[in-house]
Amino acid sequence: MEKAATDQSDFSAWIGRVEEAPAEVLTPRLLDRFRASLAPHLAANGGVPAGIHWCLSPPAVDGAELGPDGHPAKGGFLPPVPLPRRMWAGGDITFLDPLREGDAVTRTSRIEDVQTKTGRSGTLCFVAVQHEFTTARGVALRERQDIVYRAAATAPAPAAAADGRTGAEAEWAVKVDAVLLFRYSALTFNGHRIHYDEPYAREVEFYPGLVIHGPLQATLLLNLAISQGGSLPQRFTFRGISPACGPQILRARAWKTDGGFDLATETASGVTAMKATAIW
């Protein structure tokens, strides 16, 4: 990709910006809701299920401060990128200390980088945010979140080709329906309309149906890895490959490697939606 004429210097004032969210306690009630929504696709390793940190202290703004897509309007913590479509492109997590029931968890976020590039798919703006989750014991995990902004869609994207990778050592078949997507949006206080407003998803952003959340897919893959590896990995990375839309049976698959597992979610049509790696 070549850099566009408008590059990250337009948003240099946002690089280094820090936001500290109010501490949130990992209550039995939150844990019950999380387990009830995602069971049986959580690793049975005891303690707090992995991926619940994405439910803690999400941004909470008045309805009047939301953009037309349901996200908080840009220009506060995140830069005012003049591109309307937003996607969670991927992330990289380092686990340092397992979360425990009753922990008061504080999230501190810092914008690491903003880059605007132009390629065959048009102008894209990448925002990298570094999150740190801490408890009374210290840092529990660090995560880099990669957000990508792109131009408005004018037509449905061409269907992606099936991948057809075989030989997975472990696999979960996950029934994804509107209820699961609504529950996960509620757990994470995610107002993005592509996950629960089907007319908006189809007619405005031109998806074939309700979009399956990136962190929901990452949670499934992380827990599948733990179910095979027996504990939290030291590092978990993931990136979106192709949108996955429900309702459908989404398959989460794991392949053993020397240091851990390669993982992927695969749609009912055989397309890889997300790839991940877990390393111990």
For each residue, the residues with C-beta under 8 A, 3 or more apart:
1: 117 118 119 124
2: 117 118 119
3: 7 115 116 117 118
4: 7 116 117 118 123
5:
6: 10 116
7: 3 4 10 115 116
8: 11 12 15 113 114 115 116
9: 12
10: 6 7 116
11: 8 14 15 79 80 81 114
12: 8 9 15 114
13: 17
14: 11 17 78 79 111 114
15: 8 11 12 111 112 113 114
16: 110 111
17: 13 14 77 110 111
18: 108 109 110
19: 77 108 109 110
20: 106 107 108 109
21: 24 56 57 58 59 106 107 108 109
22: 57 106
23: 57 104 105 106
24: 21 56 57 104 105
25: 102 103 104 105
26: 30 31 48 52 56 99 100 101 102 103 105
27: 30 31 101 102
28: 31 32 101
29: 32 33
30: 26 27 33 34 52 55
31: 26 27 28 34 35 48 49 52 101
32: 28 29 35 36
33: 29 30 36 37 183 187
34: 30 31 37 38 49 52 55 187
35: 31 32 38 39 42 49
36: 32 33 39
37: 33 34 180 183 184 187
38: 34 35 41 42 49 219 220 223
39: 35 36 42
40:
41: 38 172 174 220 223 224 252
42: 35 38 39 49 50 223
43: 49 50 223 224 226 227
44: 227
45: 226 227 230 231
46:
47: 98 99 100 101
48: 26 31 52 98 99 100 101 103
49: 31 34 35 38 42 43 52 223
50: 42 43 219 222 223 226 232
51: 54 215 218 219 222 223
52: 26 30 31 34 48 49 55 56 99
53: 56 99 105 107 133 140 141 143
54: 51 188 215 219
55: 30 34 52 58 187 188
56: 21 24 26 52 53 105 107 133
57: 21 22 23 24 105 106 107
58: 21 55 188 189 190
59: 21 72 77 189
60: 189
61: 65 66 72 73 76
62: 65 66
63: 66
64:
65: 61 62 72 73
66: 61 62 63 70 71 72 73 191
67: 70 71 72 73 74
68: 84
69: 84 85 86 192 193 194 205
70: 66 67 191 192 193 197
71: 66 67 74 86 191 192
72: 59 61 65 66 67 76 78 191
73: 61 65 66 67 76
74: 67 71 78 79 80 81
75: 78 79 80
76: 61 72 73
77: 17 19 59 109 111
78: 14 72 74 75 81 111 127 129 147
79: 11 14 74 75 111 114 127
80: 11 74 75
81: 11 74 78 114 116 125 127 149
82:
83: 123 124 125 149 150 151
84: 68 69 149 151 152
85: 69 149 150 151 152 153 205
86: 69 71 147 148 149 192
87: 147 148 150 214 240
88: 91 145 146 147 213 214 215 240
89: 126 146 147 148 214 239 240
90: 146 214 237 238 239 240
91: 88 143 144 145 146 218 237 238 239
92: 143 144 235 236 237
93: 141 142 143 144 235 236 237
94: 141 142 143 234 235
95: 98 140 141 232 233 234 235 236
96: 138 139 140 141 142
97: 135 137 138 139 140 141
98: 47 48 95 140 232
99: 26 47 48 52 53 103 105 133 135 140 141
100: 26 47 48 103 135
101: 26 27 28 31 47 48
102: 25 26 27
103: 25 26 48 99 100 135 136 140
104: 23 24 25 135 136
105: 23 24 25 26 53 56 57 99 133 134 135 140
106: 20 21 22 23 57 133 134 135
107: 20 21 53 56 57 131 132 133
108: 18 19 20 21 131 132 134
109: 18 19 20 21 77 129 130 131 132
110: 16 17 18 19 129 130
111: 14 15 16 17 77 78 79 114 127 128 129 130
112: 15 128 129 130 144
113: 8 15 126 127 128
114: 8 11 12 14 15 79 81 111 125 126 127 128
115: 3 7 8 125 126
116: 3 4 6 7 8 10 81 123 124 125 126
117: 1 2 3 4 123 124 125 126
118: 1 2 3 4 122 123 124
119: 1 2 122 124
120:
121: 124 150
122: 118 119 150 151
123: 4 83 116 117 118 150 151
124: 1 83 116 117 118 119 121 148 149 150
125: 81 83 114 115 116 117 148 149 150
126: 89 113 114 115 116 117 146 147 148 149
127: 78 79 81 111 113 114 146 147 148 149
128: 111 112 113 114 144 145 146 147
129: 78 109 110 111 112 144 145 147
130: 109 110 111 112 142 143 144 145
131: 107 108 109 142 143 144 145
132: 107 108 109 139 141 142 143
133: 53 56 99 105 106 107 139 140 141 142 143
134: 105 106 108 138 139 140
135: 97 99 100 103 104 105 106 138 140
136: 103 104
137: 97 140
138: 96 97 134 135
139: 96 97 132 133 134 142
140: 53 95 96 97 98 99 103 105 133 134 135 137
141: 53 93 94 95 96 97 99 132 133
142: 93 94 96 130 131 132 133 139
143: 53 91 92 93 94 130 131 132 133
144: 91 92 93 112 128 129 130 131
145: 88 91 128 129 130 131
146: 88 89 90 91 126 127 128 239
147: 78 86 87 88 89 126 127 128 129
148: 86 87 89 124 125 126 127
149: 81 83 84 85 86 124 125 126 127
150: 83 85 87 121 122 123 124 125
151: 83 84 85 122 123
152: 84 85 205
153: 85 156 157 205 206
154: 206
155: 206
156: 153 206 207 208
157: 153 206 243
158:
159: 269 271
160: 241 242 271
161: 271
162: 269 270 271
163: 264 266 270 271 272
164: 270
165: 168 253 264 266 272
166:
167: 255
168: 165 171 253 254 255
169: 228 254 255 256
170: 224 227 228 253 254
171: 168 251 252 253 254
172: 41 220 224 251 252
173: 249 250 251
174: 41 220 249 250 251 252
175: 180 247 249
176: 180 181 212 244 246 247 248 249 250
177: 180 181 246 247
178: 181 182 196 198 210 246 247
179: 182 183
180: 37 175 176 177 183 184 216 246
181: 176 177 178 184 185 195 196 210 212 213 216 246
182: 178 179 185 186 195 196
183: 33 37 179 180 186 187
184: 37 180 181 187 188 190 195 213 216
185: 181 182 188 189 190 191 192 195 196 213
186: 182 183 189
187: 33 34 37 55 183 184
188: 54 55 58 184 185 213 215
189: 58 59 60 185 186
190: 58 184 185 195 213
191: 66 70 71 72 185
192: 69 70 71 86 185 195
193: 69 70 196 197 200 201 204
194: 69 197 200 201 205 207 210 211
195: 181 182 184 185 190 192 201 210 211 212 213
196: 178 181 182 185 193 210
197: 70 193 194 200 201
198: 178 201 202 209 210
199: 202 203
200: 193 194 197 203 204 205
201: 193 194 195 197 198 204 205 207 209 210 211 245
202: 198 199 205 206 207 208 209
203: 199 200 206
204: 193 200 201
205: 69 85 152 153 194 200 201 202
206: 153 154 155 156 157 202 203
207: 156 194 201 202 210 211 243 245
208: 156 202 245
209: 198 201 202 245 246 247
210: 178 181 194 195 196 198 201 207 245 246 247
211: 194 195 201 207 243 244 245
212: 176 181 195 216 217 243 244 245 246 250 273
213: 88 181 184 185 188 190 195 216 217
214: 87 88 89 90 217 218 238 240 274
215: 51 54 88 188 218 219
216: 180 181 184 212 213 219 220
217: 212 213 214 220 221 238 240 244 250 252 265 273 274
218: 51 91 214 215 221 222 236 238 274 276
219: 38 50 51 54 215 216 222 223
220: 38 41 172 174 216 217 223 224 250 252 265
221: 217 218 224 225 238 252 254 263 264 265 274 276 278
222: 50 51 218 219 225 226 233 236 276 278
223: 38 41 42 43 49 50 51 219 220 226 227
224: 41 43 170 172 220 221 227 228 252 253 254 263
225: 221 222 228 229 233 236 254 260 261 263 276 278
226: 43 45 50 222 223 229 230 231 232 233 278
227: 43 44 45 170 223 224
228: 169 170 224 225 254 256 261
229: 225 226 233 260 261 278 280
230: 45 226
231: 45 226 280
232: 50 95 98 226
233: 95 222 225 226 229 236 260 278 279 280
234: 94 95 279 280
235: 92 93 94 95 277 278 279
236: 92 93 95 218 222 225 233 276 277 278 279
237: 90 91 92 93 276 277
238: 90 91 214 217 218 221 263 274 275 276 277
239: 89 90 91 146 274 275 276
240: 87 88 89 90 214 217 243 273 274
241: 160 272 273 274 275
242: 160 267 271 272 273
243: 157 207 211 212 240 273
244: 176 211 212 217 248 250 265 267 271 273 274
245: 201 207 208 209 210 211 212 248
246: 176 177 178 180 181 209 210 212 250
247: 175 176 177 178 209 210
248: 176 244 245 267 268
249: 173 174 175 176 268
250: 173 174 176 212 217 220 244 246 265 266 267 268 273
251: 171 172 173 174 265 266 267
252: 41 171 172 174 217 220 221 224 263 264 265
253: 165 168 170 171 224 263 264 265 266
254: 168 169 170 171 221 224 225 228 261 262 263
255: 167 168 169 261 262 263
256: 169 228 261
257: 260 261 262 277
258:
259: 279 280
260: 225 229 233 257 277 278 279 280
261: 225 228 229 254 255 256 257 277 278
262: 254 255 257 275 276 277
263: 221 224 225 238 252 253 254 255 275 276 277 278
264: 163 165 221 252 253 272 273 274 275 276
265: 217 220 221 244 250 251 252 253 272 273 274
266: 163 165 250 251 253 270 271 272 273
267: 242 244 248 250 251 270 271 272 273
268: 248 249 250
269: 159 162
270: 162 163 164 266 267
271: 159 160 161 162 163 242 244 266 267
272: 163 165 241 242 264 265 266 267 275
273: 212 217 240 241 242 243 244 250 264 265 266 267
274: 214 217 218 221 238 239 240 241 244 264 265
275: 238 239 241 262 263 264 272
276: 218 221 222 225 236 237 238 239 262 263 264
277: 235 236 237 238 257 260 261 262 263
278: 221 222 225 226 229 233 235 236 260 261 263
279: 233 234 235 236 259 260
280: 229 231 233 234 259 260
